[in-house]
Amino acid sequence: MQREKLILYLPTMKKLLTKLTIVLFILSLVGCASKKDVLYFQDIDDLDFELLDSLATVTVVEPGDILRIRITALEAKSLIPFQFDKPGLETGRTSMNNMDVLQLNGYLVDKNGDINFPELGRVDVSGKTIKEVEEHIHDKLSAYIKEPTVSVRVINTKVTVMGDVRNPGTFSLSEERLTLPQAIGLAGDLNIKGDRHDILIIRNNGGQREVKRIDFTKSDWMNSDFYYLKQNDIVYVQPNTASVKTAGIVGTPNVVLSAVSVILSLAVLIFK
């Protein structure tokens, strides 16, 4: 008698399984990403580009920077008292790479914005552009050296790319200018579940934190100050909604569909 009742319920269970399968299939289609959520620069053909020189960022020296300062003059011997050298750091005698040697022989900008320059003592460089630092040191050296030439460069420039990218990390830069797409490229590009609509850039601007959100599916930001990154910029790619749901207990509609299908299939087999 009990078996007969179960057999009567079987068609109802099959109908329920069919309905649930249809509903969850529709939900899975809704959760699928479309091209507008994945493709970069979708409106780039309609953008009027600004000149790159007008977008170029100016490097401003900050505490924590390491400067490479090279000086030359007509009389080479006159430079000796002003040369900063650490013996034993030649690349032929150590296992250090070239960047390690450059940084150890560089001038660290301390928390007060000063560097310790041989013979000149403390020299204030913080908040100055590279050109202004060159002119500042040139003026100080001119009192002792005939026609000095000064070249300055920040040698520990780096940006950090983190979040939903293939190879997150902090990247040291050899070039003076780096674009946001280049930084994303260094990190191996976004994962397919990275949110292209909300890429976060955190920047130190004159001691204040500045935050900018970039929609990578659009192109208008290419005419902004964030096309070129600055030293110590942080780029964060957050996961999209589908990825966040996957991390939850319930998961995506496809996961739910699979679980329900297995349970109902087992029920059908049991009450067969």
C-alpha positions as CSV (number, residue, x, y, z in Angstrom):
1,M,0.0,0.0,0.0
2,Q,2.8,2.4,0.9
3,R,4.6,1.6,-2.3
4,E,1.5,2.4,-4.3
5,K,1.3,5.8,-2.7
6,L,4.9,6.5,-3.5
7,I,4.3,5.5,-7.1
8,L,1.4,8.0,-7.3
9,Y,3.8,10.7,-6.1
10,L,6.4,9.9,-8.6
11,P,4.9,11.9,-11.6
12,T,4.5,14.9,-9.3
13,M,8.1,14.7,-8.4
14,K,9.2,14.5,-12.0
15,K,7.1,17.5,-12.8
16,L,8.7,19.4,-9.9
17,L,12.2,18.4,-11.1
18,T,11.4,19.6,-14.6
19,K,10.1,23.0,-13.3
20,L,13.0,23.5,-11.1
21,T,15.4,22.6,-13.9
22,I,13.8,25.2,-16.2
23,V,13.8,27.9,-13.5
24,L,17.4,27.3,-12.5
25,F,18.5,27.2,-16.2
26,I,16.9,30.6,-16.7
27,L,18.7,31.9,-13.6
28,S,22.0,30.6,-14.9
29,L,21.5,32.4,-18.1
30,V,20.8,35.7,-16.2
31,G,24.0,35.2,-14.3
32,C,26.2,34.8,-17.4
33,A,28.4,37.7,-18.4
34,S,27.9,39.5,-21.6
35,K,30.4,41.3,-23.9
36,K,29.6,44.6,-22.3
37,D,30.8,43.3,-19.0
38,V,34.1,41.8,-20.4
39,L,35.4,43.8,-23.3
40,Y,37.8,46.7,-22.7
41,F,37.5,50.2,-24.2
42,Q,34.2,49.7,-25.8
43,D,33.6,53.3,-26.8
44,I,37.2,54.0,-27.8
45,D,36.2,54.8,-31.4
46,D,34.1,57.8,-30.2
47,L,36.8,59.3,-27.9
48,D,38.7,62.5,-28.8
49,F,42.1,61.9,-27.4
50,E,44.1,64.6,-25.6
51,L,47.8,65.0,-26.4
52,L,49.9,62.6,-24.4
53,D,52.2,65.4,-23.2
54,S,49.3,67.2,-21.6
55,L,48.5,64.0,-19.6
56,A,52.1,63.3,-18.5
57,T,52.6,63.2,-14.8
58,V,55.4,65.1,-13.2
59,T,57.5,63.1,-10.7
60,V,57.6,64.8,-7.3
61,V,60.2,63.6,-4.8
62,E,58.7,62.2,-1.6
63,P,60.1,60.8,1.6
64,G,61.2,57.2,1.1
65,D,62.3,57.8,-2.5
66,I,65.9,56.8,-3.5
67,L,67.6,59.2,-5.8
68,R,70.4,58.5,-8.2
69,I,72.4,61.7,-8.6
70,R,75.1,62.0,-11.1
71,I,77.4,65.1,-11.4
72,T,79.9,66.0,-14.0
73,A,82.2,69.0,-14.5
74,L,85.0,70.3,-16.7
75,E,87.5,69.4,-14.0
76,A,86.8,65.8,-12.9
77,K,89.1,66.1,-9.8
78,S,86.9,68.9,-8.4
79,L,84.0,66.3,-8.1
80,I,85.8,64.0,-5.7
81,P,84.7,65.6,-2.4
82,F,81.1,65.5,-3.6
83,Q,80.9,62.0,-4.8
84,F,79.0,59.5,-2.9
85,D,80.5,56.0,-3.1
86,K,80.4,52.8,-1.1
87,P,83.4,50.6,-1.5
88,G,82.9,46.9,-2.2
89,L,79.6,47.2,-4.0
90,E,81.0,46.8,-7.5
91,T,78.9,44.3,-9.5
92,G,82.0,42.2,-10.2
93,R,82.6,41.5,-6.5
94,T,79.0,40.8,-5.3
95,S,76.0,38.8,-6.2
96,M,73.8,41.8,-6.2
97,N,71.9,42.9,-9.3
98,N,72.3,46.3,-10.8
99,M,69.2,47.7,-9.1
100,D,70.5,46.6,-5.7
101,V,73.8,48.4,-6.3
102,L,72.1,51.5,-7.6
103,Q,69.8,51.7,-4.5
104,L,72.6,51.1,-2.1
105,N,74.6,53.9,-3.8
106,G,71.6,56.2,-4.0
107,Y,70.4,59.0,-1.8
108,L,67.5,58.1,0.5
109,V,65.0,60.9,1.1
110,D,64.3,60.8,4.9
111,K,61.0,61.5,6.6
112,N,61.9,65.2,6.7
113,G,62.4,65.3,3.0
114,D,66.2,65.7,3.1
115,I,69.1,63.8,1.6
116,N,72.6,63.7,3.0
117,F,74.9,65.0,0.3
118,P,78.7,64.8,0.7
119,E,80.1,68.1,1.7
120,L,76.8,69.9,1.2
121,G,75.2,68.2,4.2
122,R,71.4,68.1,4.5
123,V,69.7,69.1,1.2
124,D,65.9,69.6,1.2
125,V,64.4,67.8,-1.9
126,S,60.9,66.8,-0.8
127,G,58.0,68.2,-2.8
128,K,60.3,69.3,-5.6
129,T,60.1,68.0,-9.2
130,I,63.1,66.2,-10.6
131,K,64.1,69.3,-12.6
132,E,63.8,71.5,-9.5
133,V,66.0,69.1,-7.5
134,E,68.6,69.2,-10.3
135,E,68.6,73.0,-10.3
136,H,68.7,73.1,-6.5
137,I,71.8,70.9,-6.2
138,H,73.4,72.6,-9.2
139,D,73.1,76.0,-7.5
140,K,74.7,74.6,-4.3
141,L,77.6,72.9,-6.2
142,S,78.3,76.0,-8.3
143,A,79.9,77.7,-5.3
144,Y,82.6,75.0,-5.4
145,I,82.7,73.5,-8.9
146,K,83.0,75.2,-12.2
147,E,80.1,74.5,-14.6
148,P,78.7,71.4,-12.9
149,T,76.0,69.3,-14.6
150,V,73.5,67.4,-12.4
151,S,71.3,64.5,-13.4
152,V,68.6,63.2,-10.9
153,R,66.3,60.2,-11.2
154,V,64.1,58.3,-8.7
155,I,65.3,54.7,-8.9
156,N,62.9,52.9,-6.5
157,T,59.7,53.8,-8.4
158,K,57.1,51.1,-8.0
159,V,53.4,50.4,-8.3
160,T,51.3,47.7,-6.7
161,V,48.6,45.8,-8.6
162,M,46.4,43.6,-6.4
163,G,43.0,41.8,-6.5
164,D,41.5,39.7,-9.2
165,V,44.5,39.7,-11.6
166,R,46.6,36.7,-12.7
167,N,49.9,37.8,-11.1
168,P,49.3,40.4,-8.3
169,G,52.4,42.1,-6.8
170,T,54.5,45.2,-6.5
171,F,56.5,46.0,-9.6
172,S,59.7,48.1,-9.7
173,L,59.8,50.3,-12.8
174,S,62.7,51.1,-15.0
175,E,60.9,53.6,-17.2
176,E,59.8,57.1,-16.1
177,R,56.2,56.8,-17.3
178,L,53.9,53.8,-16.9
179,T,50.2,53.8,-18.1
180,L,47.4,52.0,-16.3
181,P,47.0,49.4,-19.1
182,Q,50.8,48.7,-18.9
183,A,50.5,48.1,-15.1
184,I,47.6,45.7,-15.7
185,G,49.7,44.0,-18.3
186,L,52.6,43.6,-15.8
187,A,50.1,41.8,-13.5
188,G,49.1,39.4,-16.3
189,D,45.8,41.1,-17.1
190,L,42.5,40.8,-15.2
191,N,41.0,37.4,-14.5
192,I,37.8,36.7,-16.4
193,K,35.9,37.4,-13.1
194,G,37.7,40.7,-12.4
195,D,35.3,43.6,-12.3
196,R,36.1,45.8,-15.3
197,H,33.6,48.4,-14.2
198,D,35.2,49.4,-10.9
199,I,39.0,49.4,-10.9
200,L,40.3,51.3,-7.9
201,I,43.4,53.5,-7.9
202,I,44.8,54.8,-4.6
203,R,47.4,57.6,-4.9
204,N,49.5,59.7,-2.5
205,N,49.0,63.3,-3.6
206,G,50.9,65.8,-1.5
207,G,50.6,63.7,1.6
208,Q,46.8,63.2,1.1
209,R,45.2,60.0,-0.1
210,E,43.4,60.3,-3.5
211,V,41.0,57.7,-4.8
212,K,39.8,57.2,-8.3
213,R,37.5,54.5,-9.7
214,I,38.1,53.5,-13.4
215,D,35.6,51.8,-15.7
216,F,37.9,49.7,-17.9
217,T,35.0,49.0,-20.4
218,K,35.0,52.7,-21.2
219,S,37.7,55.1,-22.5
220,D,37.1,58.5,-21.0
221,W,39.6,58.0,-18.2
222,M,42.4,57.9,-20.9
223,N,42.1,61.7,-20.9
224,S,42.5,62.0,-17.1
225,D,45.4,62.3,-14.8
226,F,45.2,58.6,-14.1
227,Y,46.2,57.4,-17.5
228,Y,49.8,57.6,-16.4
229,L,50.4,56.1,-12.9
230,K,52.7,57.8,-10.3
231,Q,55.2,56.2,-8.0
232,N,53.7,54.1,-5.2
233,D,50.2,54.0,-6.8
234,I,48.0,51.1,-5.7
235,V,45.7,49.5,-8.3
236,Y,43.0,47.2,-7.0
237,V,40.8,45.0,-9.2
238,Q,37.8,43.7,-7.2
239,P,36.0,40.5,-8.1
240,N,32.7,40.9,-9.9
241,T,29.3,39.9,-8.5
242,A,29.4,36.4,-9.9
243,S,32.8,35.7,-8.3
244,V,31.6,37.0,-4.9
245,K,28.5,34.8,-5.0
246,T,30.8,31.8,-5.8
247,A,32.6,32.4,-2.5
248,G,29.4,32.2,-0.6
249,I,27.6,29.1,0.9
250,V,24.9,28.9,-1.8
251,G,27.1,29.6,-4.8
252,T,26.0,30.4,-8.4
253,P,22.8,29.2,-10.0
254,N,24.7,26.5,-11.8
255,V,25.9,25.1,-8.5
256,V,22.4,25.1,-7.1
257,L,21.0,23.5,-10.2
258,S,23.6,20.7,-10.0
259,A,22.8,20.1,-6.3
260,V,19.0,20.1,-6.8
261,S,19.3,17.8,-9.8
262,V,21.3,15.3,-8.0
263,I,19.0,15.2,-5.0
264,L,15.8,14.9,-7.1
265,S,17.4,12.3,-9.3
266,L,18.3,10.2,-6.3
267,A,14.7,10.6,-5.0
268,V,13.4,9.3,-8.3
269,L,15.6,6.3,-8.2
270,I,14.7,5.5,-4.6
271,F,10.9,5.7,-5.2
272,K,11.0,4.0,-8.5
